[in-house]
Amino acid sequence: MKKSVCLIALLALLLASPSTAQPTGPSAAPTSTVDVRTLPPLESAKPLNFDPQKATQAYLARVSGPARARSDAYFEGGYVLLLVDALYAIAVAAFLLWSKLSARMRDFAQAQTRSRFFQVPIYVAQYIAVTAVLGLPLTIYEGFFRERSYGLMNQTFGAWFLDQGKSFLLTLVAAVLVLTFIYSAMRRARRTWWLWGTAITVLFAAFVAVIFPVFVAPLFNTYSSLPASPLRSEILSLARANGIPADNVYLVDASRQSDRISANVSGFLGTTRVSLNDNLLHKGTPDEVLAVLGHEMGHYVLGHAFHFLLLQMLIYLAAFAFVNWGFGALADLFGGNWNVRTIDDPAGLPVLAALATIFMLLLTPVNNTITRTAEIQADMFGINAVRKPDAFATVVLKLSTYRKLDPSPWEEAIFYDHPSGHTRIWEMMRWKAEHLNDPDIKAGPVSPQ
């Protein structure tokens, strides 16, 4: 039946064809006149008088003498402090364990309640308070006196200490919440607690990222709307062009704390904010402000917050696994001296803290490489979005008050969580070399040589 239908259809098509059409002979193809002209000579793609490497070195040379020496000394001092901080944290943990102060704090918690769940927050509150007091001398030196000696501190000691008090309270609340649930996972999951510990930590980190711009940051600074101006319009236009859900630009009074310049696009899930601090506004040109914000918008558009959280999840997973293994080994050796035997005993928290400190110290190059890679990607997004290479180069020089400009390759690989000044300026000049014939770049500033 189907074959007969197809045959009928085929016959119908053939019959519907024009039967009277007669074959015709070949005919001349239509012709048209081709307009042939000589094209003007191409402009040189790269003028010979621009060398991106020379331009990079010329920019770097603008910071020299005492200013360069002070910048290098400040940043290189951080290499030493990285180790000092780790050793100090391990020493504090050892003191709490060998003096059995940690065990006594656990005993105090047990005396307050029979609930093992609520014993943890009571112990953790004591632990955070004691470690904060023991670490106070180093905190005061690093956070206040050292910053002041390098001209990076605008606060009085009282104002600085008040901010530290706020940080302490936030740390206390966060530690009590997170560690209470992690210790609950230890008691329930036993062998797989470190998997649950990773999940709890990552979820809390995501929660903080959501609430930080709206509820945490305003505890330390005043956020006000940037007054209407051509610059504000350009910033919002740049945000809209790149799909950033922002209808306001916030100005932060960061100058009350320091002279550091900064900006950010923070938050997600409805809490996104575009912010710049007053140091950047007052010390930077409009082009420099746009260059910085182009970089910050790059982080948002490229989804770095989410990607960073995923990578951190892997690091947390490895860290919890290392801590789980290390605790078992150390408790077998010294548990009797500490009066700590099982990992779900809150008195063993200093052991976990010391092991985590060692792990994160060893992973410094890995963590820095993750962050530095994201920063380079944001740089490239920013230069393509804003197209102001010289403005980005000059604002990098303004960051040199606290960042060494020209480190060796191994220094940058190990200690830098942002690209060095040399790397960033070279990126900009290399980009410029490939866009020299673009009208906006031609009309822009001339780079030094």
N, C-alpha and C positions, 0 to 999 in steps of 0.2 A: 504493500500500500504506500509506504513512504517513498519507495523507488519510483512508483508511478506518479506520485505528486511532484517529486523533484523533476521527473522527465517532462511533465506538463508545464511546470514553471519554466524550465529551460526552453521549451518550444515556444512558449508565450513571449519570452524575451527575444528570441530570434525573429519571431513574426513581427514583433513591435519595432524591429530595426528597419530603417528606411530601405525598402527594396528597390527603389528607383534610382539610388545613388549610382553614378557612373564613375569608373576609375578615371583619374586625371593624371596627366604627365607631371614631371617635376617642374617647379616654379622657383623663381629667384627669391632668396631669403631677403627679408626687409633689412635695410641698412640705415645707419645713423652716423652722424658726424662726430668723431671723437676729438675733444678739445685737448690738445697736447700743449702743456706749458712747462717751463723750467721751474722747479721748486726752489725756494730760497735756501741757502745753505743752513744746515743745522747749527744751532748755537753749541758751543762747547759744553758738554754735560757737567764738567767740573772745572771751574776756573783754576788755572795753575797756581794762583797766588793764595789759595786756601788749603791749609794743611791741618786736618783735625787734631793731629798729635801736637803740633806746635801751639794750636789754640788752647788745647787742654793744659799744656805746661805754662802757657802765658797766664791763664786764669789762676792756676795753682800758685804761681809766683806772686799773686796779689796779697797772699797771706804769708808773711815771712818774718824773720827776726824774732823778737820776744813773743809776738802773738802766735806764731807757729810753734815755738818752743813750749809755750804754756798749753796750747791745744794738745800737743803730743804728750806732754807730761801728765795731763789730766786723764787722757784716755788710756795711756799705758799703765797708769796707776790702777786702773780697773782690772788689768790682768792679775795683779797681785791680790787685789781685794777679792777677786773671784775665789781664789784658793783660801785666803784668810777667812772669808765668810763660811766656806765649807768646813774648814778645820774647827772654827769656833762652834758651829752648830753640832759637830760631832763631839766636841769637848763638853758642851752643855748636856748632850744626851748621856755621855759617859758619867758625868757628875750625878745626874738624876738617878741613874741605874746603880752605880757603885755605892752611893751614899744611902741607897734604898729610899730616897725621898719619893720616888715614883711609886714604890710599893706602899708607902704611908699615905699618899694621896688616894690610891686605890682603896685602902682600908677605910679612909674617911668617907669615901663615896658609898662603900658597902654599909657603913654605920648609919647612913642617912636613909637608905631604902633597900628593901630586899629584891627589888626589881632589877635584874641585870640590864634591862634596856635603859632605865633611868640612871643607873650607876655610871654609864658612859658619859653622858653630858656633864655630870657633876665632876668626874675626873678631868674631862677635856677642858672645862672652864678653868680648873686649877692649873692644868698643864700650860695653857695659852698664857695665863697671867705670869706664871713662874718663868717661862722661857722669854717672855717679853721683858721682864725685869732683868734677867741675866744677860740678855742681849742688848740692853739699853746703852751701855757705853759705846759699843760698836755702831749702833744705830745713830747715836748723837754725833759721833765723829763723821761717819759717812754721809749722813743725811743733812747735817747742818754745818759743822765747822769746816769740813773739806769743801763743801759747795761754796761756802762764804769765802774761803781763801782763794778760790779761783774766780771770784766775782760772779757766781751763778746763783746767789741767794739774795732775794729781796726782802725776806721776812725777818722779823725779830724772832728771837728764840721762843718767846711766848706764843706768837702766832704759829710758828712751825710746830711747836709741841702740841698745840691744840689740834692741828691737822693730824698729827701722829696719834692723838687720842681717838679721833674719829676712825682712823684706819684700824686701830687696835680693836675698837668695838665691832667694826664690820668683820674683821678677821675672827673675832670671838664667836660671833653669831654664825658665820659660815662654817667654821671648824666644828662647832657643836652639832650643827645640823648634819653635815656631811659625814663626820666620823661616827656619829650615833648610828646612822644607817649602815655604814661600812662594817662596824662591829656587829651589828645585827645580822648582816650577811655572813660574817665569820662564824657566828654561832649556828646559823641555820644551814649554810651551804658546805661548811667545813672545807673539803678539798678544792672546791671550785669557787671559793669566796673571792679570789682575785679577779675572776671574770665579772662577778657582780660589783666588786669595788670599782672596776673600770667603768662599767655602765653608769653607776651612781655618780662618779666624778665627771664623766662627759655630759650627762644630763644637767648636772649643776652648772657646769661651764656654759652650756647653751642658755640656761636660764639667766645667768649673770649677763651674758651678751645682750639679751633682750631687754633687761631692766636697767642696765648700766646708764645709758644716756639720759633716761627720764628720772630715775630714782637715786642713783649713786653719785654720778658726776656733780649734780647740783649741790651735794653736801659740802663740796670743797671749793666750788667757784660759782659765781653768778653768771647765768646765761641770759642774754638779752638779744632782742632782734637787731640785726645789723640795719642801721638806718637806710632808707631808700636812697639809692645812688646808682650811677651807671655801673659801678663794680658789682653791686648786689644783683642788678638785672643780668649782668653777664654770668655771674655764678649760677643763678637759677636757670638761665638759658642753657648753660653747660649741663646742669643736672637733668633738665627735661630732655635734652638731646640724647642723653645716655640712659634714659629710662629710670632715673632715680626718683622715687616718690617723695619729693621735698618741695614744700611751698614756702619755706622760710630759711633764712641763714642766721645762725646763732653766733654771737660774739661772746667770747669767754674772757673774763678778767684775769688771765694767767699772769699778768705782770705783778700781781700782788705777791706771787711766789718766786718767780725768776724771770730772766730775760730770754728764755728759750722760745723760739718760734715754733708753731705747730698748727695743725688743722686735722680734722678727721671727718669721715662719714661713718657714723656708728649706728649700731642697732639693726634690727630687722623685725619682721612680723608686726609692722605698724609702728615701730618706735624709731624709725630711721631719722637721723639728724645730720645736717651739714653744718659743721662748726669750724670757726677759725679763732685763734686767740688774738688778743689785742696787740701782742708783740709783733705778730706777723703783719697785722694791719698797719701798724705805725712804723715799723722798720722796713717793710717790704714795699716795692712798687706795685701798682695794680697788676702788671704782667707777672710779677713774682708770686703774688697771691693766687692768680689763676693757675700758674704752673704747679704750685703746691696742691691746690684743690683738684686739679686734673689728675695728679698722682693719687690722691685720696679717693677720688671717685673710681679710679681704676680698681682699687681693692674691692669696692662694692660691686661693680659691674662684673668683675672676674670671679666673684663668689669666693674670695679668699677667706672670709670668716668661716664658711662652711667647709672649705677644703682644709683649712688649718685645723678645724675641730676633728676632722676625720684622721688627719695625720697624728694629731695629739692623742687620739684614741689608741692608735697603734703604740705610741710611746708609753702611754699610761698602762697599756696591757703588758708591755715588756717590763715596765717599772714594778707593777704589782706582782708579776711572776718572780722577778728578782728579789723583791722584798719577802715574798712568801718562802722562797728557797733560803735566803740569807737568815731569816728569823729562825728557821728550824736548825740551821747549823750553829748559830750563836747561842741559842737557848740550850742546846745540848751541852755546850762547853761551859757557859756561865750562868745558866738559868738559876742554879742554886744560890749563887752569890747575889743575884738581883731579886730573888724571891718571885721570879716570873718563869712560868713553865709553858703555858699554852699561848698561841697567837691571839686568841680571843680575850685574853686578859688585858684590860686597859693599861695596866702598869707597864706593859711592853711597848707602849706607844713610842717612847724614846728610841727603842731599837728600830722600829719601822721608820722613824724620822731620819735616823742616822743612815740607814741603808738607802733611803730615797735620796738623801743628800749626795751620797757617793755615786749613785746611779746617774743623777742629773748632772753632776760635775763631769763625769766621763762622757756624757752625751752632749756636752756643750757645743762641740763642732756640728753635731747633727742638728740640734735645735736651731743654732744660728744659721745653718745652711738652708733649712726649711724657710725660715723667716726672710733671709736675704734673697732667696730665689723669688719669693712673692713680691718683695720690694722692687726687684729689678723688673718684674712683669708690670707692676704698677707704674714704674718710671716710663716704660715703653708705651703703655696705654696713655699716660698723661701727655707725653710729647706728641703723640698722634692726635689726641683730642684737642689740645690747646695750641700746639705748634709754636712754642716760644722757647727754643733751645737755649738762648743766651740768658733769658730770665731764670730758667731752671739752674743754669750754671752759677749765676751770681747768688741765688738763694742758697745753693749748696755751700758756698763760701761763708755765708752767714751762720751755717750750722757748725762751722769749724771751732767755735768757742768751746765745744764739748765733744767734738769728734775729730780724731786724727785724720788728716786729709790724704796722706800718701803712704800707706803702710806697705810692708812687704807682702807678697802673695800668701805666705803661710799665716801671717797675722790676720789678714782679711778672712781667710778660710776658717780659722779657729775662733777668733774673738769678735767678729763683726756680725751683728744681726741685721745691719743695713749695708748696702754697698758703700765702699769708701768714697770719699770725695773725688778722688782720681777716677775711679770707675764710673761714677755718675756723670761727671763732666765729659769724660771720653764718650760715653753713650750719646750725650747730647750733641757733641761736635761731629761724631760719626753720622748721626741722623741728619744733621745740617748739611754735611758734605753731599748727601744723596738728594737734597731738596734745594740746592742753591739756586736753581732756575725757577722755582715756584715764586709767583708774584709777591706773596706775603713775606717770604724769607728774604727776597731781594730788597724789599722795602724795610726790613727790620734792621736791628742794630748790627754793626760790624764787629765780628769777634776779634779779639787780640791775636797777634801772631808773634 
